[in-house]
């Protein structure tokens, strides 16, 4: 479920977004794809599976991506990177079928 990231930040937090990139990526069948490169200024990211098949999200380089060995996004499923689980490294995906993933990455 996608939450309002502003609603989960502590009141004293200064984790505003300066820049957000919204995009969609095609994932060829059984082919690992890099979605986001490492970004030390990342403050938020969200990923939404727009496909009819599962997509495995991997918080590593695409060379480490394997089906069902990561965060499995079911059709219409989503995953967020927020201040609570902030990860600034590479994000990759793989799927057993041709798939599409929508995503947003925000930076300070």
C-alpha positions, 0 to 999 in steps of 0.5 A: 500500500502506498502511504503519504510519506509526509505523514510518517516523518517525525515532526522534527524531520527535514526530509523534504523532496527537492526533485522527483523523477517519475517513470516506467520501465519495461522488464523483459522476461527473465532479464534483470534490469536496473531500476535505480542507481545508487543515490546518496540524496534519495529520500523516498522511492515507490515502485508499483507493479503494473503487470499481470505477473509477479515482479521481484524487486532486489535491493542490489545490483541486477547481477544479484537479481533472481526470481522470488529472491527479494521483495515480490510485488504481486500484480498491482502491488507496491513497495515504498522506500521511506525515511523509516527504511531508507535505502540509497543503493541500487534497485533492480528487478526481474520477472518470469514474464514481460512486465512493467513497473512504474516508479518514483524516486525523490531526492533532497 
